[in-house]
Amino acid sequence: MSGSRDAILGAIRSTHLQGEYPRPAVPLFDQAAPVDLKALFQKSLERMGGKMLLPDVADPMAPVRQAIVKPGPVVSCVPEFEGDMKITPQTKPTDIAPVEYAVLRAAFGVAETGSLCFTEKQLHVNTTGFLPQHLIVLLDPAQIVYNLHNAYQRPEWLQAHYAVFQSGPSATADIEGVLVHGAQGVRSLSVLLQP
C-alpha cells in the first residue's frame, strides 16, 4: 500500500507546476447584492440550520457563555474567550473528539449561502471544525462578502494550506424524511457577529 501511495504522490509532484500563476478572472455578479449583507447572511445561515446569537454590548462574550448549555470540554481558538481545553502544538486531530463546544473565529462569511470560511489559522487543528458537537463562531461583520464569486477573490485561498466552508450544522435524512443533525459533523452552529 505504501508503494502505491508513494507512486501516486510522486506522479502528482512531478507534474505540479512551480511558480506563481494568476487565477482565472471570475465575474462578481454584485449588481444583485443587497445593501445589508448581515441580514442576508443571517437569513441564509438560519435556512441552513444555523443560529445567530444576539450581541450584548455590555458583555460581548455573554452570548457565547449562554450558548454553552451542556457539560463537556470547551475548546477556544480565540483570545476573547477562554475554554477549559487548550490546543497546543502537540494536540493531535483525534484529541478534539471529546470536545462538546468549540469557539472559533471565521476568516470570513458568505451572505448568499450563510457559509463560514475557516483556515488552519482559525482552526489550529483542522478537526476543530468537525469533531466538536457544537460550534460557536465569531464573525466580523466587515468580513462578510456577498457571494462565492467574491469569496474566490479573498487572499485566504492563496495564503492558507487548508481552507473549508461550513454552512450550518451537519444534517442527513433517510428515505422516510427523518432528519438527523450531527450525523457527520457538528450538531449545532451558532454565529455571533463581533468585530
C-alpha positions as CSV (number, residue, x, y, z in Angstrom):
1,M,0.0,0.0,0.0
2,S,2.8,2.4,0.9
3,G,4.5,1.8,-2.5
4,S,1.2,2.7,-4.4
5,R,0.7,5.8,-2.2
6,D,4.3,6.9,-2.9
7,A,3.9,6.3,-6.6
8,I,0.7,8.3,-6.8
9,L,2.1,11.2,-4.8
10,G,5.3,11.1,-6.8
11,A,3.4,11.4,-10.1
12,I,1.4,14.3,-8.7
13,R,4.6,16.1,-7.6
14,S,6.4,15.5,-10.8
15,T,3.6,17.2,-12.9
16,H,3.0,20.1,-10.4
17,L,3.8,23.4,-12.0
18,Q,6.1,25.5,-9.8
19,G,5.7,29.3,-9.5
20,E,3.0,31.9,-9.3
21,Y,0.1,31.8,-11.7
22,P,-2.8,34.2,-11.9
23,R,-6.2,32.8,-11.0
24,P,-8.9,32.9,-13.8
25,A,-11.0,36.0,-13.8
26,V,-14.4,35.4,-12.3
27,P,-17.3,37.9,-12.7
28,L,-18.7,39.0,-9.3
29,F,-22.4,39.5,-10.1
30,D,-22.5,42.3,-7.5
31,Q,-25.4,44.0,-9.1
32,A,-27.8,41.7,-7.2
33,A,-26.0,42.3,-3.8
34,P,-28.3,43.8,-1.1
35,V,-27.1,46.7,0.9
36,D,-27.4,44.8,4.2
37,L,-25.1,41.8,3.9
38,K,-25.6,40.9,7.6
39,A,-29.4,40.4,7.1
40,L,-28.8,38.2,4.1
41,F,-26.1,36.2,5.9
42,Q,-28.5,35.6,8.9
43,K,-31.3,34.5,6.6
44,S,-29.1,32.1,4.7
45,L,-27.5,30.8,7.9
46,E,-30.8,30.1,9.5
47,R,-32.1,28.4,6.3
48,M,-29.1,26.0,6.6
49,G,-30.0,25.2,10.3
50,G,-27.6,27.7,11.9
51,K,-28.4,30.2,14.6
52,M,-27.5,33.8,15.0
53,L,-26.7,34.8,18.6
54,L,-27.9,38.2,19.8
55,P,-25.0,40.6,20.7
56,D,-24.6,42.0,24.2
57,V,-22.9,45.5,24.1
58,A,-22.2,45.4,27.9
59,D,-20.6,41.9,27.8
60,P,-19.6,40.8,24.3
61,M,-18.9,37.2,25.3
62,A,-22.1,36.8,27.3
63,P,-23.9,35.2,24.2
64,V,-21.1,32.7,23.9
65,R,-21.4,31.7,27.6
66,Q,-25.2,31.5,27.3
67,A,-24.9,29.2,24.2
68,I,-22.9,26.7,26.2
69,V,-25.7,24.7,27.9
70,K,-24.3,21.2,28.1
71,P,-21.4,19.9,30.2
72,G,-18.3,18.8,28.4
73,P,-14.9,20.1,27.3
74,V,-14.9,23.6,25.7
75,V,-12.0,24.4,23.4
76,S,-11.4,28.1,22.4
77,C,-9.4,29.1,19.3
78,V,-10.0,32.8,20.1
79,P,-8.3,35.1,22.6
80,E,-11.7,36.7,23.6
81,F,-13.0,33.5,25.3
82,E,-11.2,31.0,27.5
83,G,-12.1,27.4,27.2
84,D,-11.2,24.6,29.6
85,M,-9.2,22.6,26.9
86,K,-6.1,24.1,25.4
87,I,-4.8,23.4,21.9
88,T,-1.0,23.1,21.9
89,P,1.4,22.2,19.1
90,Q,1.2,18.6,20.5
91,T,-2.6,18.4,20.1
92,K,-3.5,15.6,17.7
93,P,-6.5,15.8,15.4
94,T,-8.2,13.0,17.4
95,D,-7.7,14.9,20.7
96,I,-10.6,17.1,19.6
97,A,-13.1,14.2,19.6
98,P,-14.4,14.6,23.2
99,V,-15.0,18.3,22.8
100,E,-18.6,19.4,23.4
101,Y,-18.1,23.1,22.2
102,A,-15.5,24.8,20.1
103,V,-15.4,28.6,19.9
104,L,-13.8,29.8,16.7
105,R,-13.5,33.0,14.6
106,A,-14.3,32.6,10.9
107,A,-11.9,34.1,8.3
108,F,-15.0,35.5,6.6
109,G,-18.6,34.7,5.8
110,V,-20.6,34.4,2.6
111,A,-24.0,36.2,2.8
112,E,-25.7,34.4,-0.1
113,T,-25.0,30.9,1.3
114,G,-24.6,31.5,5.0
115,S,-21.2,29.9,4.8
116,L,-18.2,30.4,7.0
117,C,-14.6,30.0,5.9
118,F,-12.0,28.5,8.2
119,T,-8.4,28.0,7.5
120,E,-5.7,26.3,9.6
121,K,-5.1,29.7,11.2
122,Q,-8.6,29.8,12.7
123,L,-8.9,26.1,13.5
124,H,-5.4,25.5,14.9
125,V,-6.2,21.8,14.4
126,N,-8.2,21.0,11.2
127,T,-10.6,18.7,13.1
128,T,-11.8,21.6,15.3
129,G,-14.3,22.5,12.7
130,F,-15.9,19.0,12.6
131,L,-15.4,16.9,15.7
132,P,-16.9,19.1,18.4
133,Q,-20.6,18.6,19.0
134,H,-21.3,22.3,18.8
135,L,-19.6,25.3,17.1
136,I,-19.8,28.9,18.3
137,V,-18.3,31.2,15.7
138,L,-17.3,34.8,16.0
139,L,-17.6,36.7,12.7
140,D,-16.5,40.2,11.9
141,P,-19.5,41.8,10.0
142,A,-17.0,43.7,7.9
143,Q,-15.7,40.3,6.7
144,I,-19.0,39.2,5.1
145,V,-18.8,39.0,1.3
146,Y,-21.9,38.8,-0.9
147,N,-21.4,35.5,-2.8
148,L,-18.9,32.8,-3.6
149,H,-17.6,34.8,-6.5
150,N,-16.4,37.4,-4.0
151,A,-15.1,34.7,-1.7
152,Y,-12.9,33.4,-4.5
153,Q,-11.2,36.8,-4.6
154,R,-10.2,36.5,-0.9
155,P,-6.5,36.1,0.0
156,E,-7.1,33.0,2.1
157,W,-7.1,30.8,-1.0
158,L,-3.5,31.8,-1.8
159,Q,-2.2,32.1,1.7
160,A,-3.6,29.1,3.5
161,H,-2.6,25.4,3.2
162,Y,-6.1,24.4,4.3
163,A,-9.4,26.1,3.9
164,V,-13.0,24.9,4.2
165,F,-16.5,26.4,4.0
166,Q,-19.0,25.3,6.6
167,S,-22.7,26.1,6.3
168,G,-24.9,25.2,9.3
169,P,-24.8,22.0,11.3
170,S,-24.3,18.6,9.7
171,A,-27.5,17.0,8.7
172,T,-28.7,13.9,6.9
173,A,-32.1,12.4,6.1
174,D,-33.2,8.9,5.2
175,I,-35.8,7.9,2.7
176,E,-38.6,8.4,5.2
177,G,-37.5,12.0,5.7
178,V,-36.2,11.6,9.2
179,L,-33.7,14.4,9.6
180,V,-30.7,13.8,11.9
181,H,-28.3,16.6,12.9
182,G,-24.7,15.8,13.7
183,A,-24.5,12.5,11.9
184,Q,-21.3,13.5,10.1
185,G,-20.2,16.7,11.9
186,V,-21.4,19.3,14.3
187,R,-24.9,19.1,15.7
188,S,-25.3,22.9,16.0
189,L,-23.6,26.0,14.6
190,S,-24.2,29.4,16.2
191,V,-22.7,32.7,15.0
192,L,-22.0,35.9,16.9
193,L,-21.3,39.0,14.9
194,Q,-18.3,40.6,16.6
195,P,-15.6,42.8,15.1
